[in-house]
Amino acid sequence: MEYEDKAGRPSKPPSPKQNVRKNLDFEPLSTTALILEDRPANLPAKPAEEAQKHRQQYEEMVVQAKKRELKEAQRRKKQLEERCRVEESIGNAVLTWNNEILPNWETMWCSRKVRDLWWQGIPPSVRGKVWSLAIGNELNITHELFDICLARAKERWRSLSTGGSEVENEDAGFPAADREASLELIKLDISRTFPNLCIFQQGGPYHDMLHSILGAYTCYRPDVGYVQGMSFIAAVLILNLDTADAFIAFSNLLNKPCQMAFFRVDHGLMLTYFAAFEVFFEENLPKLFAHFKKNNLTPDIYLIDWIFTLYSKSLPLDLACRIWDVFCRDGEEFLFRTALGILKLFEDILTKMDFIHMAQFLTRLPEDLPAEELFASIATIQMQSRNKKWAQVLTALQKDSREMEKGSPSLRH
């Protein structure tokens, strides 16, 4: 017999499943209900033993659920307490920096108390001021000089966009093609700078600031020009300082011996830095050092990127800023100490890898690298070899290098 709907049209008969559903006296609210509910009237009742068993299973499930709930509540409470502790600690540190340290910078910056506080990380609200003071301004760059360099950079951009070929006096001796390539590279690199943040790319709030600082620097130091990696350093400074102050810090930072050696690609001096690094590598991590040697993994493969961007490209940004904090305090030595801290942290993993996997791992470090674990690892690194500190080892190696260039026998010990 065909079923008809209200309008008189033929319709399909209900499925057997629908009929069964209509016969059910209840609709279970959850899987636990299936354990507790009595069976429908049209089915045989549960044996007492089975009902008791199901009751016990249900009670066990309730106990386990309560345990999980309690554990989660405890975890949330602990998380909240930790967050409050960190916020309170940062708040206290801000007061100490603002009220005690910054007003008395010259007398306090090298005290034990300040060094200990520094190691824990500088609060973001005072970080820019501390970096500026720690980096210093040996070049005596003023805001006016930045404005002049920026005006020249803008003029040069206009000239290039209109196909002009004017050569400014300070650029004499530097081919126009090199300057043009340098400016093109800036444009390309800005789009690659912290792409996940989306603040330095075209249309982003910090795009023009980054472009200005890098352009002004190529006018300030045409002998250096723009080198890949600079955009990350300038970007980190922009996040913590006003434009002109960021330019002053940037120019002074790049003028430090280690940065100048790398950015001017002084191969001889770069090799000396790598050699000094290996002295402390062997001293601190002999097993891993031997493994690297066996696999011909040389420091340039992973160190160049770390040094060029001061870890800002290789590490999470907040962790990189903490590395910068202590770098501003301790200078270039801390960059190499950090490298050894990273190697020590992952020593067990690295000793099981071959050349390719080690190189891949070190050029793309884990994104969830924990700050406290890394700093604990760095803290164990001793920057002393045979009673010689970093600066002494580096100076001795530089002297040896100069002697070898002159053709004299090596004086290395």
LINKAWO-V248433 format. One record per residue. N is the residue number from 1. RES is the residue in one small letter. PSI is psi as a letter, one per 30 degrees, with the letter a starting at -180 (none if undefined). BURIAL is 1 if it has 16 or more other ideal C-beta (glycine too) atoms within 10 Angstrom, else 0. D_LAST is the distance of its C-alpha to the last C-alpha in whole Angstrom. Layout:
BEGIN
<<N | RES | PSI | BURIAL | D_LAST> <N | RES | PSI | BURIAL | D_LAST>>
END
This chain:
BEGIN
<<1 | m | k | 0 | 106> <2 | e | k | 0 | 104> <3 | y | k | 0 | 103> <4 | e | k | 0 | 104> <5 | d | a | 0 | 102> <6 | k | e | 0 | 104> <7 | a | f | 0 | 104> <8 | g | g | 0 | 106> <9 | r | k | 0 | 103> <10 | p | k | 0 | 102> <11 | s | l | 0 | 99> <12 | k | k | 0 | 97> <13 | p | l | 0 | 98> <14 | p | k | 0 | 95> <15 | s | l | 0 | 93> <16 | p | e | 0 | 93> <17 | k | e | 0 | 90> <18 | q | e | 0 | 92> <19 | n | e | 0 | 95> <20 | v | e | 0 | 92> <21 | r | e | 0 | 91> <22 | k | f | 0 | 94> <23 | n | f | 0 | 95> <24 | l | k | 0 | 92> <25 | d | f | 0 | 93> <26 | f | l | 0 | 89> <27 | e | j | 0 | 86> <28 | p | k | 0 | 83> <29 | l | f | 0 | 81> <30 | s | l | 0 | 78> <31 | t | e | 0 | 77> <32 | t | e | 0 | 77> <33 | a | e | 0 | 81> <34 | l | f | 0 | 81> <35 | i | e | 1 | 80> <36 | l | e | 0 | 83> <37 | e | k | 0 | 86> <38 | d | l | 0 | 89> <39 | r | l | 0 | 89> <40 | p | l | 0 | 92> <41 | a | f | 0 | 96> <42 | n | g | 0 | 96> <43 | l | l | 0 | 93> <44 | p | k | 0 | 94> <45 | a | l | 0 | 92> <46 | k | k | 0 | 89> <47 | p | l | 0 | 89> <48 | a | e | 0 | 89> <49 | e | e | 0 | 86> <50 | e | e | 0 | 84> <51 | a | e | 0 | 85> <52 | q | e | 0 | 83> <53 | k | e | 0 | 80> <54 | h | e | 1 | 80> <55 | r | e | 0 | 80> <56 | q | e | 0 | 78> <57 | q | e | 0 | 75> <58 | y | e | 0 | 76> <59 | e | e | 0 | 75> <60 | e | e | 0 | 72> <61 | m | e | 0 | 71> <62 | v | e | 0 | 72> <63 | v | e | 0 | 70> <64 | q | e | 0 | 67> <65 | a | e | 0 | 68> <66 | k | e | 0 | 68> <67 | k | e | 0 | 65> <68 | r | e | 0 | 63> <69 | e | e | 0 | 65> <70 | l | e | 0 | 63> <71 | k | e | 0 | 60> <72 | e | e | 0 | 60> <73 | a | e | 0 | 61> <74 | q | e | 0 | 59> <75 | r | e | 0 | 56> <76 | r | e | 0 | 57> <77 | k | e | 0 | 58> <78 | k | e | 0 | 54> <79 | q | e | 0 | 53> <80 | l | e | 0 | 55> <81 | e | e | 0 | 54> <82 | e | e | 0 | 51> <83 | r | e | 0 | 52> <84 | c | e | 0 | 53> <85 | r | e | 0 | 51> <86 | v | e | 0 | 48> <87 | e | e | 0 | 51> <88 | e | e | 0 | 51> <89 | s | e | 0 | 48> <90 | i | e | 1 | 47> <91 | g | e | 0 | 50> <92 | n | e | 0 | 49> <93 | a | e | 1 | 46> <94 | v | e | 0 | 47> <95 | l | e | 0 | 50> <96 | t | e | 1 | 46> <97 | w | e | 1 | 45> <98 | n | e | 0 | 48> <99 | n | f | 0 | 49> <100 | e | e | 0 | 46> <101 | i | e | 1 | 43> <102 | l | e | 0 | 44> <103 | p | f | 0 | 46> <104 | n | h | 0 | 44> <105 | w | e | 0 | 41> <106 | e | e | 0 | 39> <107 | t | f | 0 | 39> <108 | m | f | 0 | 39> <109 | w | f | 1 | 36> <110 | c | g | 0 | 33> <111 | s | l | 0 | 35> <112 | r | e | 0 | 35> <113 | k | e | 0 | 38> <114 | v | e | 1 | 37> <115 | r | e | 0 | 34> <116 | d | e | 0 | 35> <117 | l | e | 1 | 38> <118 | w | e | 1 | 36> <119 | w | e | 1 | 34> <120 | q | f | 0 | 38> <121 | g | k | 1 | 38> <122 | i | k | 1 | 40> <123 | p | k | 1 | 44> <124 | p | e | 0 | 45> <125 | s | f | 0 | 47> <126 | v | f | 1 | 45> <127 | r | e | 1 | 42> <128 | g | e | 1 | 42> <129 | k | e | 1 | 43> <130 | v | e | 1 | 40> <131 | w | e | 1 | 38> <132 | s | e | 1 | 39> <133 | l | e | 1 | 38> <134 | a | e | 1 | 35> <135 | i | e | 1 | 34> <136 | g | a | 0 | 36> <137 | n | i | 0 | 37> <138 | e | f | 0 | 35> <139 | l | f | 0 | 37> <140 | n | h | 0 | 40> <141 | i | k | 1 | 42> <142 | t | l | 0 | 45> <143 | h | e | 0 | 48> <144 | e | e | 0 | 50> <145 | l | e | 1 | 47> <146 | f | e | 1 | 47> <147 | d | e | 0 | 50> <148 | i | e | 0 | 50> <149 | c | e | 1 | 47> <150 | l | e | 1 | 49> <151 | a | e | 0 | 52> <152 | r | e | 1 | 50> <153 | a | e | 1 | 49> <154 | k | e | 0 | 53> <155 | e | e | 0 | 54> <156 | r | e | 1 | 51> <157 | w | e | 0 | 52> <158 | r | e | 0 | 56> <159 | s | e | 1 | 55> <160 | l | e | 1 | 54> <161 | s | f | 0 | 56> <162 | t | g | 0 | 59> <163 | g | g | 0 | 57> <164 | g | l | 0 | 57> <165 | s | g | 0 | 54> <166 | e | k | 0 | 54> <167 | v | j | 0 | 50> <168 | e | l | 0 | 49> <169 | n | e | 0 | 48> <170 | e | f | 0 | 45> <171 | d | g | 1 | 44> <172 | a | k | 0 | 45> <173 | g | f | 0 | 42> <174 | f | j | 1 | 41> <175 | p | k | 0 | 44> <176 | a | e | 0 | 47> <177 | a | e | 0 | 46> <178 | d | e | 0 | 42> <179 | r | e | 1 | 44> <180 | e | e | 0 | 47> <181 | a | e | 0 | 44> <182 | s | e | 1 | 42> <183 | l | e | 1 | 45> <184 | e | e | 0 | 47> <185 | l | e | 1 | 43> <186 | i | e | 1 | 44> <187 | k | e | 0 | 47> <188 | l | e | 0 | 46> <189 | d | e | 1 | 43> <190 | i | e | 1 | 45> <191 | s | f | 0 | 47> <192 | r | g | 0 | 44> <193 | t | j | 1 | 43> <194 | f | h | 1 | 44> <195 | p | f | 0 | 47> <196 | n | f | 0 | 48> <197 | l | f | 0 | 49> <198 | c | g | 0 | 51> <199 | i | f | 1 | 51> <200 | f | f | 1 | 49> <201 | q | l | 1 | 51> <202 | q | k | 0 | 53> <203 | g | f | 0 | 56> <204 | g | l | 1 | 54> <205 | p | f | 0 | 54> <206 | y | g | 1 | 50> <207 | h | e | 1 | 50> <208 | d | e | 0 | 51> <209 | m | e | 1 | 49> <210 | l | e | 1 | 46> <211 | h | e | 1 | 47> <212 | s | e | 1 | 48> <213 | i | e | 1 | 44> <214 | l | e | 1 | 43> <215 | g | e | 1 | 45> <216 | a | e | 1 | 45> <217 | y | e | 1 | 41> <218 | t | f | 1 | 41> <219 | c | e | 1 | 44> <220 | y | e | 1 | 41> <221 | r | i | 1 | 38> <222 | p | f | 1 | 40> <223 | d | f | 0 | 36> <224 | v | e | 1 | 35> <225 | g | a | 1 | 38> <226 | y | k | 1 | 38> <227 | v | k | 1 | 36> <228 | q | k | 0 | 36> <229 | g | e | 1 | 35> <230 | m | e | 1 | 36> <231 | s | e | 1 | 40> <232 | f | e | 1 | 38> <233 | i | e | 1 | 37> <234 | a | e | 1 | 40> <235 | a | e | 1 | 42> <236 | v | e | 1 | 40> <237 | l | e | 1 | 41> <238 | i | e | 1 | 44> <239 | l | f | 1 | 45> <240 | n | f | 1 | 44> <241 | l | l | 1 | 45> <242 | d | l | 0 | 48> <243 | t | e | 1 | 47> <244 | a | e | 1 | 47> <245 | d | e | 1 | 44> <246 | a | e | 1 | 43> <247 | f | e | 1 | 42> <248 | i | e | 1 | 41> <249 | a | e | 1 | 38> <250 | f | e | 1 | 37> <251 | s | e | 1 | 37> <252 | n | e | 1 | 34> <253 | l | e | 1 | 32> <254 | l | f | 1 | 32> <255 | n | f | 1 | 31> <256 | k | k | 0 | 28> <257 | p | e | 0 | 24> <258 | c | e | 1 | 24> <259 | q | e | 1 | 27> <260 | m | e | 0 | 28> <261 | a | e | 1 | 25> <262 | f | e | 1 | 26> <263 | f | f | 1 | 30> <264 | r | g | 1 | 29> <265 | v | h | 0 | 27> <266 | d | j | 0 | 24> <267 | h | e | 0 | 23> <268 | g | e | 0 | 19> <269 | l | e | 1 | 19> <270 | m | e | 1 | 20> <271 | l | e | 1 | 18> <272 | t | e | 1 | 15> <273 | y | e | 1 | 17> <274 | f | e | 1 | 17> <275 | a | e | 1 | 13> <276 | a | e | 1 | 13> <277 | f | e | 1 | 16> <278 | e | f | 1 | 15> <279 | v | e | 1 | 12> <280 | f | f | 1 | 15> <281 | f | e | 1 | 17> <282 | e | e | 0 | 15> <283 | e | e | 1 | 15> <284 | n | e | 1 | 19> <285 | l | i | 1 | 20> <286 | p | e | 0 | 19> <287 | k | e | 0 | 22> <288 | l | e | 1 | 23> <289 | f | e | 1 | 19> <290 | a | e | 0 | 20> <291 | h | e | 1 | 23> <292 | f | e | 1 | 22> <293 | k | e | 0 | 20> <294 | k | e | 0 | 23> <295 | n | g | 1 | 25> <296 | n | h | 0 | 23> <297 | l | j | 1 | 24> <298 | t | l | 0 | 21> <299 | p | e | 1 | 21> <300 | d | f | 0 | 23> <301 | i | e | 0 | 26> <302 | y | f | 1 | 27> <303 | l | e | 1 | 25> <304 | i | e | 1 | 27> <305 | d | e | 1 | 30> <306 | w | e | 1 | 29> <307 | i | e | 1 | 27> <308 | f | e | 1 | 30> <309 | t | g | 1 | 33> <310 | l | h | 1 | 31> <311 | y | f | 1 | 32> <312 | s | f | 1 | 36> <313 | k | f | 1 | 36> <314 | s | f | 1 | 35> <315 | l | l | 1 | 36> <316 | p | k | 1 | 39> <317 | l | e | 1 | 40> <318 | d | e | 0 | 41> <319 | l | e | 1 | 37> <320 | a | e | 1 | 36> <321 | c | e | 1 | 37> <322 | r | e | 1 | 36> <323 | i | e | 1 | 32> <324 | w | e | 1 | 33> <325 | d | e | 1 | 35> <326 | v | f | 1 | 31> <327 | f | e | 1 | 29> <328 | c | f | 1 | 32> <329 | r | e | 1 | 31> <330 | d | f | 1 | 27> <331 | g | a | 1 | 26> <332 | e | e | 1 | 24> <333 | e | e | 1 | 21> <334 | f | f | 1 | 25> <335 | l | e | 1 | 25> <336 | f | e | 1 | 22> <337 | r | e | 1 | 23> <338 | t | e | 1 | 26> <339 | a | e | 1 | 25> <340 | l | e | 1 | 23> <341 | g | e | 1 | 26> <342 | i | e | 1 | 28> <343 | l | e | 1 | 26> <344 | k | e | 1 | 26> <345 | l | e | 1 | 30> <346 | f | g | 1 | 31> <347 | e | e | 0 | 28> <348 | d | e | 0 | 31> <349 | i | e | 0 | 33> <350 | l | e | 1 | 30> <351 | t | f | 0 | 29> <352 | k | f | 0 | 32> <353 | m | l | 1 | 32> <354 | d | a | 0 | 31> <355 | f | e | 0 | 30> <356 | i | e | 0 | 33> <357 | h | e | 0 | 34> <358 | m | e | 1 | 30> <359 | a | e | 0 | 30> <360 | q | e | 0 | 34> <361 | f | e | 0 | 34> <362 | l | f | 1 | 31> <363 | t | f | 0 | 32> <364 | r | i | 0 | 36> <365 | l | l | 1 | 35> <366 | p | k | 0 | 38> <367 | e | f | 0 | 40> <368 | d | g | 0 | 41> <369 | l | j | 0 | 38> <370 | p | k | 0 | 39> <371 | a | e | 0 | 37> <372 | e | e | 0 | 37> <373 | e | e | 0 | 35> <374 | l | e | 1 | 33> <375 | f | e | 1 | 32> <376 | a | e | 0 | 32> <377 | s | e | 1 | 29> <378 | i | e | 1 | 27> <379 | a | f | 0 | 28> <380 | t | f | 0 | 26> <381 | i | k | 1 | 23> <382 | q | j | 0 | 20> <383 | m | h | 1 | 18> <384 | q | k | 0 | 16> <385 | s | j | 1 | 12> <386 | r | h | 0 | 11> <387 | n | g | 0 | 13> <388 | k | k | 0 | 12> <389 | k | l | 0 | 15> <390 | w | e | 1 | 16> <391 | a | e | 0 | 16> <392 | q | e | 0 | 13> <393 | v | e | 1 | 11> <394 | l | e | 1 | 13> <395 | t | e | 0 | 13> <396 | a | e | 1 | 9> <397 | l | e | 1 | 10> <398 | q | e | 1 | 13> <399 | k | e | 0 | 12> <400 | d | e | 1 | 10> <401 | s | e | 1 | 13> <402 | r | e | 0 | 15> <403 | e | e | 0 | 13> <404 | m | e | 0 | 14> <405 | e | e | 0 | 17> <406 | k | f | 0 | 18> <407 | g | g | 0 | 17> <408 | s | l | 0 | 15> <409 | p | l | 0 | 12> <410 | s | k | 0 | 9> <411 | l | g | 0 | 6> <412 | r | k | 0 | 4> <413 | h | none | 0 | 0>>
END
